[in-house]
Amino acid sequence: MTYDKVVTNPGVWTVTLTSGSAAATVAGILLITAGARAGDAVLDDDGRILVIKDLTETTVTFVWPYKASTRTIDLVVEKRSINRALNTATSAAAVEALATLQLNAALSQTYPVLGIFNTLPTTPTDGDRILIGAAPTGVIPPSAAKNLAVYSSAIGAWSYTAPIDGMSVVLAGTSTRLQYNGVVGTWASDALLSPGVTVAGRMARFTNTSGGVGQSQMSEDGSGNVSIAGSISATGAAKRFLADFSNATQASRTMFQTSAADSFTSVGALPSGTGAGGYFQTYAGSDPANASIGQFGATGANITFRSTVSGAGVLRPLQFSVGGVSLFSLSETANRFLADFSTATVANRFMFQTSVANGATNVMALPSGTGTVGQFIGVNNSDPTNASLAQIAALASEISIRSGISGAGSYLPLTFYSGGTERARIATDGKIYIGTTPAAGSQMLNVGGHAQFGAPAGPGVRFQAIGLEYWLTGINHNNDTNSPIVISGNGSANLTVGTNGNVRVGDAGMATNVLEVAKAQNAPTTFLVANYNSGTSASANMQIASTTGVLQYRVVENAGAPYAQVVSNASVNAFYTDFALHVWRSQAGTERMRIHTDGNVGIGVTPAYKLDVAGDARIGTGSGTAVMRVNGGNTGSADGGAIYFQNAGASSVSFGNESAILGGGYSRNLLFYANGLQVIFDALSLRPRTDNTLDVGTASFRPKQYYGVATTISTSDVREKFLGGTASDALLLAAFDTPLITFQWLDSVAEKGADQARHHYGPTAQGFRDACLARGVDPTRHAAYCEDEITTKEVRTRKVARQKTETVTVRVQEVQIIDSVPVRRTVDREERRPMFDQVAVVDEAGEPVMNSDDTPVTHPVPVMEDIIETYEIDVPRLNDDGTPYRRLGLRLDQFDRLRAEAVRRIADGSLIYTPSSAA
């Protein structure tokens, strides 16, 4: 196409082209003033044609969005004379003639078109170009097939131009290019016009051929994303949707995803018409006609998971997995529910558990319809047709526990276990054994120990000779079964000897302990062990003994001054033991307190001191005065008392009587001891224990203010000083040069504001330093000037071991004052308690120590855990360049003496003052 430069005032524009936008800003000459008009065209630096749709003096809007990368370029703006004529033409003949000229000129040019249409767009704009399809309909004449068409708003009509061999068009907004082949009469070998032909380049859009004019059915956004409007129909045999659904990078796999932002994706399988089901199916092979099939579907009656087959496929189990691990499966034959019910780690076994938080789990076997039996059956081998069976069943008239069989299985006895030991057995002949093993000639009921029965029909007493012993046994003479022996008075039981050998004294009832003394509710209960003789050795004793020791409760007369004891003694051939107090619901509970044989008392720990507490201790209740006294003796180095704070077994901080901490005896000074530094409160002073060793504050942590009746006294005894003569003139003049300034503390300004913070007066360390340097004096050699490194607190973490604790709820009684009345109430309180494991005790040879009943002796061992704790350390404060931050200071007593001496000597003329360069 021929381009004519604008004759009047042509020029260069600087245009900013934005990818994806039809608008562009222009800097340079004024557009309209330069003669540019809508319909003119420009070229970018890659040769793309940009047709102007609208423009102002500084902004241009193109017909289509710019598709290349965003850029700023200089363009020579040109006008096309035929476009200018087209824009001003008014007759249809002129429009058609000009369109023909436009389309026939410069056949090598590529024209942008909106797309390929068989029906005309309904709302065209001036200058729109389209390519007519192979089968035009509606108002398009059949002869216009494959023509180029352009719309003119001046006459409101389309004009058609037949293509010429070699003519090219580009689909708007894309890089897809079509060229007309005049020999065969097709555009790009009929690409996009004939089914089944592949077109190179990106697809802009496909439009429908029977719906609304120009309605887009499929389009591509230039980045490879395709949008589809309407449904997709697949016809023919072996339809496949082929894509990469198995890429090793999961994010690169083909997937279905909703286009609605922040919404979930729902993929459906819909039945058609009156169809009653929709299924998703997966195949274990590439031949769907002969494969194992997994189905998930919905029918009119069910939602189903199904394992099925097609053709020669193999039926597979239905498996359920989480995280790649199989939880359970349903077997393909013999109706099996397969899961790991026997893993050695009990917590990892397959189980049934209620989903209701803190709820109970109830697993039921329900009959169906009018059935009346629901039962659970256990089988003792993998062939349930020939096995021994254990049955728990609910029948219409009874609850039944049975030992049964199937096929050639064998009947087995019923056994009952507790604590890992068989406690009872019902043999296949009906005989019952409790605590004993079956024996020839045994009775129907055989009890290996004591037995207790209900009220007999006719009570009696039997004496039996068993070995060398004689037993008194309560019996029922009607059926010769044992019953307890009851001794009564006034019609009520006063003593009951149960068949298990336990004795209950005081009221009716069977004793659960070897000896019980009890009375009815609201009646006093007294268990008396008495010795009414007098004398220095008269005593009353009650003992609880084992083969290893005796716990003795004892009252001694002691010549008219009786006392009571709780004593841990040695029994025959045994050793003395500690008195250990266990608090728990069972015999093997957790030890809470121990009195050691050496007199040490431990709470929650084996004591190493007279009182050893593993945990917090409280003195007093908060409602009255509480006093803790730390008393020492009155002789020797242990005189006085002390409190120690220990860390990892080593004393780190302590305070108390000086003699108790350091020895020496009889001191009455209060000593604070930490990391080798010692501070003493004596009768008249607070002082360090060693002269000239302690500071008050540090450079990093300074006291705020000093208050006192008198000023400090500094040592000025010449006998304690190495004399070096008088101060140099240069040092005195440096002190005299140092300016006195007024200042406000930054912390005070931040807290009170500049208008409220008070003004202070004095020299600065930097002023004195600079004055010294100007006089040739090294300030760091003089005590008046200080440079101190500053530290900050830094929090760090470390891993340490500590004893685990647990929260337990204890029921305690406490007295509360309610409306001026003391009321005793029982309340539940949560406490943190240390945790212990009961560990078997071994002797020096490493062999386990056993109790008399062949159970191992255990001892509580603390349960430890590793925790991450935080702690603080002092680290140097750094400047921005990484060097240590130093706080500068002045010892004003030293500085003031230098300045005073300089003033005195200048006044008497012995020191001549001349200003320095820093003055």
Number of C-alpha atoms within 10 A of each C-alpha: 15 11 13 11 15 16 10 9 11 18 16 13 19 15 20 17 22 18 14 16 14 18 22 18 18 20 15 13 16 17 21 13 13 17 15 22 20 22 23 22 19 19 14 17 9 7 8 16 15 20 20 21 21 15 18 16 16 16 16 19 19 21 22 19 19 21 19 17 10 13 11 15 12 15 15 13 19 21 22 21 16 20 20 15 13 21 20 12 16 14 11 16 11 14 24 19 14 19 24 17 15 19 21 17 13 12 16 11 15 19 20 24 19 20 20 22 24 25 22 20 15 10 7 16 15 19 21 20 24 27 26 24 22 21 17 19 17 10 9 16 11 13 12 21 19 27 17 24 21 23 20 23 14 15 13 11 14 23 20 24 20 15 23 16 16 17 20 20 22 19 22 22 23 20 17 15 19 23 20 20 18 13 8 10 14 19 25 18 17 21 16 18 17 11 8 8 12 11 15 12 10 18 20 21 21 18 20 16 17 11 11 13 17 21 17 17 16 16 18 17 16 16 7 10 8 13 12 13 12 8 7 6 5 10 6 5 6 7 8 7 6 7 10 11 11 10 11 9 7 10 8 11 13 13 10 9 11 11 9 8 6 7 9 10 11 8 10 9 11 12 13 9 6 6 10 12 16 17 18 13 14 14 18 15 12 8 12 17 13 16 20 21 20 21 16 14 16 18 13 9 8 9 13 12 14 14 21 19 20 15 11 10 18 16 17 17 18 17 15 13 10 8 6 7 8 13 15 17 16 17 16 14 9 7 8 11 12 16 16 13 12 10 10 8 7 10 8 11 14 15 10 9 11 11 9 8 6 7 9 10 11 8 9 9 11 12 13 9 6 6 10 12 15 16 16 13 13 14 18 13 12 8 11 15 13 16 20 22 22 20 17 16 17 18 14 10 8 8 13 12 14 16 19 18 20 15 11 10 18 14 17 16 17 16 14 12 10 8 6 7 9 14 16 20 21 19 16 12 8 12 15 22 22 20 14 15 15 15 9 5 6 12 12 12 12 19 14 12 11 13 16 14 12 8 10 17 10 12 18 17 15 13 11 11 9 8 6 5 7 10 10 11 19 22 22 18 16 11 10 13 15 23 25 27 19 19 14 14 8 6 7 12 16 19 22 23 23 25 20 17 18 17 22 23 20 19 17 18 18 20 20 13 11 12 13 19 15 19 15 10 7 6 8 8 12 10 10 8 12 11 13 9 11 13 12 13 11 15 20 17 15 15 15 10 14 14 13 16 20 22 20 16 16 16 19 20 19 14 11 10 8 12 11 13 11 14 16 23 20 17 16 11 8 13 14 15 18 20 19 17 15 15 13 11 8 8 8 14 15 21 21 18 20 21 20 20 14 11 14 16 23 21 19 22 19 22 20 13 13 12 12 17 16 15 11 5 7 7 9 10 8 8 6 7 8 11 8 7 8 11 14 16 13 11 10 14 18 22 22 25 18 21 14 14 12 11 9 6 7 9 13 14 16 18 20 22 28 30 23 26 22 12 15 13 18 18 17 16 16 22 26 21 21 14 9 7 13 18 19 20 18 14 9 6 8 12 14 17 17 11 7 7 9 13 7 7 10 12 15 16 11 9 9 6 5 6 6 6 5 6 8 7 6 6 8 8 7 8 7 8 9 7 8 6 6 6 11 11 16 19 23 24 25 30 26 24 24 23 15 12 12 11 14 14 13 12 10 13 14 10 11 12 12 14 8 11 17 13 12 10 10 12 18 18 21 14 18 24 23 19 26 24 15 17 19 12 17 14 19 12 9 13 13 21 21 17 14 14 15 18 19 14 13 11 10 11 11 10 11 10 11 13 16 16 16 10 12 12 11 10 11 10 10 11 11 12 9 9 7 7 9 11 12 12 10 11 11 11 11 11 12 12 16 20 18 19 14 16 13 16 16 14 8 7 6 8 10 15 14 14 13 10 6 8 11 15 16 17 15 19 17 18 14 15 12 12 14 10 11 10 10 11 10 12 11 16 17 15 10 8 7 8 10 15 17 18 13 15 17 19 13 15 10 13 21 16 14 21 19 14 18 25 18 13 16 16 12 9 10 11 17 12 18 9 11 13 8 14 14
